[in-house]
C-alpha cells in the first residue's frame, strides 16, 4: 500500500482499536480474576491463577515478553503494568497511543490541533503514569476513564477528518 494519508488513517484506526481492546480485555479479566488471585489459599488455586494470567498474556502475544521483562511469577500488578504502561510492549496502551500520535501528526490539518492535544495528553498520562498510583485509585476506574477518552478521541478524529465540513 502506498504510504500516504490512507495508510495513516488505517493505522490510526488500528491503534485506537488495539488500545480499546486491550483496555477492555484487561478490565474484564482483572476484575474477574483479581478476587480469586488474592484469595488463592492453596497451591492448586495459585496454579490455576497462573494459567488464567498466562492465558491473558498469550491472548495479546505478551507471555514471552512478560517472561523476558519480569523473569518472575506472573502477578496481576505486573500484567497490568505490562499492558498499560510499557512502551516496549506492542499491544500496551502506551505503545498504541504512541502509534496514534505518530499517525495523527502525519495527517494533521488546520482543524486537528485540539485532537492532537487530547491525544498528547492521553499519551503523556501513560508515559508518566505509575502502576501503583493506578492500582491505588482503582484499575477499573482508570480503564473506564481511558476507554471514555479513547472513544472521545476517535470521535474527534472522525469529526476533524472524515465528516465533510
N, C-alpha and C positions, 0 to 999 in steps of 0.2 A: 504494500500500500504506500502511496506517496505520502511523505512526511509533511503534510500540510495541516490546515485547520481541521479537516475531517478526522484525521488521526488523533489530534489533540482533544477533540470533543469526545471521541470514543474512549480515549484513555481517562478523561475526566469522569465519564460515567462509570467506567470500570472501577476506578479507585474510590469513588463515592459509594458505589455498591459494595465493594470489598470492605470498606470501613463499617458500613451499616451492618453487613452480615456478620462480621467478626464481633462487633459490639453486641448484637442480638444473641449470637451463639454463647458468648462468654456470660452474658447476663442470665440467660436461661439456665445454662449448665452450672454456673457458680451458685446460683440461688438454690437449685435442686440438690446439689451435692454438698454444699457448704455445711449444712447441719449434720449430714451424715459423716463428713470428714472430721469435724471437730468432736463428734460423738463416738468416733471409732474407738472401741474399747479393746477389741481383741485383734490378734494377728490376721484372722480371716477378714474382718471388716477393713482393716488397713490394706490388705492385699486387693480387695475389691475396689477400694478407693483409688489405688494405683492404676487399675485398669480403666476406671472411669476417666481419670485425669489424662492418662496417656491416650485414650480414645479422643478426647477433646483436642489434644495436641496433634494427633495424627490427622484429624479432620481438617486442620489448617496447615498441614505439612510442617508442623513445628516440633515433632517429637525429637528428631535428631538435633535440631537447633537447640532445644531445651537442654538436652544432654551435653552438648558442646559448651553452652554458655554457663550452666549451673553445676554440672557434674555431681549432682546430688539427688536426693529423694525428691520426687515431684510433690510440690506443695501448692495449694490454691493461690497463695500470695504470689509465688513466683510465676505461676501460669498467667495470672492477671497482669503482672509486670511485663512479661514477655509479650503478651498480646495487646497491651495498651501502649507501653512507653518505650519499648526497644525499637529504635530506628533501623537496626540491622536485621530485624525480623520482617521479612517481606509482607506478611499479612497483618502486621500490627496496625493499630490505629494511627500511630505516629508515622510509620512508613507510608501508609495510604495518604495521609494528609500532606506529607512531603511531595508525593507524586501529584496530588490535586493542585498544590500551589505551583509546581513546575509547569504543569499544563495550562493552568489558569493564566499564568504570566505570558505564555506563548500565544494565547488567543485574546488577550486584553483588548478592550476597546474603550471609547470615551465614557461609556456609562457603567463600566465594571469596577470602578475604584472601590466602591463600598463592598462589593462582593469579595474583592481581593483582601480588603481589610478584615472582613469576617473570617475568611479562610485563614488569614495570617494569625489572627487571634486564637483560633482553634488550634492551629499548628503549634503556636507558642505555648499554649496551655499543656499540650502533650510533650513538647520538648523540655519544658522546665518542671513538669509535674513529678511528684514522688508517690510511689505506691503506698507508703504508709499514710500519707495525707488522704489519698483517695479512699483507702480502706477505712480510715477513721471517720470520714464523712459518710461512708456507705457506698459500696460499689454499685448497687442497683440505682441509687440516686444519681451517681456520676454518669453511669452508662445511659440512663434515661435522658439526662440533660445533653449528653453527647449526641444521642440519636435525634433529639429535637434540633440541635444546632446543625447537624449534618443534613437533615431534611430541609431546614430553612436555607442552607447553603445551596442545595440542589434547586430549590425553588427560585432563589436569586439568580443562579446561573441560567435557568430556563427563561426567566424574565429578561435578563440582560442580553442574551444571545439568541434565543430560539423563538421568542414571541415577537412578531412584527410590531414595530412602533407605529 
